[in-house]
Structure formats: structure tokens, C-alpha cells
Amino acid sequence: QVQLVESGGGLVQPGGSLRLSCAASGYIFSIYAMGWYRQAPGKQRELVASIISGGSTNYTDSVKGRFTISRDNAKNTVYLQMNSLKFEDTAVYYCGANRLGVGYDTWGQGTQVTVSS
């Protein structure tokens, strides 16, 4: 079992920045990749950024150049640095763990990010 706990959401003005954190615990050796998803009201959950065990990263087009996913292996923590935030980035952000051969099957509780003036 893997447990994920997110933190770092909040209210920010357009153009501002936030950093989300996701701490993993439990059977972390089974994790192949970590990802940040988001879900806005009335929309489907979408993958925003991911990082695999080898360190490669991937981003959805709408956040490229603004968001950065990174990890601290010593702390078993993944981060999402979000800069130049826009209104359309408002959503609940979820951290997910991708287990090899299984896919994303473990989620954190979610953290609200609201971009508003």
C-alpha cells in the first residue's frame, strides 16, 4: 500500500505562484511514476505533469513553461511548482502514484488551488 498526502494549495492572484507537495509513504518501491492531476468543476480530471523513476518529466501543453514537477527522493516527496498562474488553473489538484504494470491507482486527498483577483 502507498499513501499520499498533498499540501500547499491556496488562493493566489493571477500571475502568482504556488508550490504543491506530495509526500509518499508505505510501499514506495512499487512506484514507477508520480503525477499531478487536476479537476475543475464540471470537467474531467486531467494529467498536468508527471515524473518517472528515471527522472524524465512530461507536461500537458497548457502548463508547459509555467509548471515544474520535481522530486526529493530522500524525503519521498514530489513537488509541483506553479508559476504565472491563470484563472483556468483553478482546480482541485491531486497527487497520484503510478505502479508499474498497474497504472495510477493511488491518490492523495486533493488540495484546492484557486486563482482569483
N, C-alpha and C positions, 0 to 999 in steps of 0.2 A: 504494500500500500504506500502511496505517495500522498502527502498532504501539502497544500499550497496556501499561503497566506499573503494577500496583497495589502499594500498600503501606499499612501501618497497622493490620493485623489484630492479634489477640491474645486474651488471656484477661482477662475482666473480670467483676466480680461483678454480680449483678442490681442495677439502678438506676444502674449506672455508665455511662460514656461512652467512645466511641472515635471517631476520625476516620480515614476511609479516603481515600486519594489515588489518583488515576489520571492518569498522565502520558501524553499522546498525542504521537506523533511521526510523521513521514512526510507523506503527502498529506492533511493535516488539513483542507484546504479542501473536501474531499468530504464532511465530516461534517455531517450535518443535526441530529443529536441524540446525546446521550450518556446512558447509563443504567447503573444499578447493578442487577444481578440477584443472586439468592442461590439456593443449592441446599442443602437439608438432606438428611441421609441418608434414602434411601427416598422422597424427594419430588421432584417436578418443579421445574425451575428456574423462578423467578418474578421478574417485574419488580418491583423495590422502589421505585425512583424514577427519573425521567428529567428531562432539561432539554434544550430545543430551542435552536436557534441564536438565536432571538429572546429567549430568557431565560425563557420560561414553563416551569413545573415541574409534575410530576404525581407522585402517590404512591399506593401501594397502601394500602387502608384501615387495615391493621394497623400501619402506621408513621406515619400522619398525626399531627402534633403532637409526634412524637418525633424523627424524622429530618429532616434538611435537606440537599438537594443544592444545590451551588453550583459556580461555576467561576471560574477566573482565566485570562482569555484571554491575558494576557501570558506566562503560564507554560504555556499549553496543558494545564492541569490541571483536573480535576473532583474535587470533594470530596463525601464523604458524612459529615456529622456525625450521629452516632447517640447520642442521649441516652435516659435511662430504659430502658436495655436490659433485655430479658426473656430468660428461658430459651429461649423459642421463636424468638428472633432468632439462635440458634446455627446457623451455616451457613458454607459457603464463598461468599464474595462475589466476584462477577465484574463488572468494568467492561466495557461494550460500546459500540461505536460504530455508529451508525445512519447509513448513507449514503443520501442522497436517491435514491429510486427502487429501492433495493436492500433496505433494512431493516437489522436488526442482523446483521452478518456478520463482525465482528472483535471478538475477546475478549482480555482480559488473561489472565494465568496463574492468577488467583484468589488470594484471601487468606482465611485461616481466621479466623472470629470465633467465640469460644466464651464463652458466658455461663454462669458456674457459681459456686456458693458454696463 
